[in-house]
Amino acid sequence: MKRSFVRLAAPFAVAALALTACSGGGTDDAGSAGGSNYVVANNTEPQNPLIPTNTNEVGGGKIVDLIFAGLVYYDAEGAVHNDLAESIETEDSQNYTVKIKEGETFSDGTPVTAANFVEAWNQGVREAHLSSYFFEPIKGYPEGGEPGPDFQALEGLKVVDDTTFTIELSQPEADFPLRLGYSAFYPLHPEGIDNPEYGNAPIGNGPYMLESADDWKHNESMILKVNPEYDGPRKAQNEGIDFKFYAQQDAAYNDLLAGNLDVLDAVPDSAFSTFETELGDRAVNQPSAIFQSFTIPARLPHFEGEEGILRKQAISHAINREEITDTIFQGTRTPASDFTSPVIDGFDKNVAGNEVLQYDPEKAKELWAKADAISAWEGEFKLAYNADGGHQAWVDATVNSIKNTLGIEAVGDPYPDFKSLRDEITNRNIQSAFRTGWQADYPGLGNFLAPLYATGAGSNDGDYSNPAFDKLLKDAAGAQSVEESNKIYLDAQAVLFEDLPAIPLWYSNVTGGSADTVDNVEFGWNSVPLYYEITK
């Protein structure tokens, strides 16, 4: 598959990462906040103010992707197309010249310039934002990801003129342009630089806008109106998006059935056996680029060093993934065989070491006993999760499988909402295992590995570090082709299966649907509806 987003003068072709997939609480009045023609959709309260470089969770990500536009965007199948970019050119995959289209503006009419990209990216690194790791390939990125007091800007970013800037990487990276549709690479309005209040009502440049801070009712809803200044390929086909923040997925699904919600992208487990019948041809159940796991930080007692690896291996063998996906998820999940996703080009289910994912009670007991010989286990094993995400059933099944196999106390530990759980994880205050997962930012294997497990990466919630793994990531990124890098990523995953920085569980389908109040509803490769296409 060819892509039209860049004109590459390099002597090699960059292969498209094709997909194998087929392609708060409720309200009484769907249009009460945003008007009768606003598309009403479910979401969760964003963890942080809406600054693209500091947004790395799904609730905020859905919103940021609508109120900002980047150099490129991903269509429903994950193919890459120009948005603000006129061209992205390179002769060596290390030095890139980016030209943005003339006449592009933010929602207040301020012109979008090359400097808006460069300053936003530099601020993300300077402030050590959650997604700053995505700038690691650029020359001058701080060693270890920690900017010193004198750091001001990345050496590899240069503004040439209002519509041109250059990017110099530390090494050639064949798939670098593929990443530029991720939100970390969005531009920022000048008011967003060194202004901590900006993220409460950011002035964006995407198909929608958050008109004022009053349109964000925290833990309840957010209204996005159409940005009349945006004239790009994602132009809104509706009058706006009315996001409702639900505390429980069951409430969202009931609102969908009642016609109080137009689009739902997360069916609760209680409806897995009925939603396709109840919604008919408006139901969605398709593979997507979502990987689910849970993380056990090495800092926890009994999970350091050799003892910790033995215990993680034992716990992994104690989980009956087949039974859980069959009985709890009823065909909407597939047991994991690696750390990525089957819908991404280069996926291989035969990664060295993945036998640790097999349900094997005897092996689990044997490994646990070896760990006890190093240091006897005491206490209970707790698995934290957010109660607003429909996770209780699988968490209960998982901890029961661990408890029954290993003969230890194992329990679920619910947090009221996603934000409160993520805050504890981000601040390193959590003292138990916790659910983790990844919804891809761009369609590449490396996106499931580097942001989560590289030393110092922004989403490395367990603070995992292995120099051998880091070197393989660097080698993969510097490969001459995507195909070559994918082979190296398989070697990197073999290291992960030795260390188990996270326990892989399953791959998720997107399970959702729409009401008969809307048309043209399409779910993308990463499970997110293409909101701008929906008509009402």
Disulfide bonds with the S-S distance in Angstrom:
none
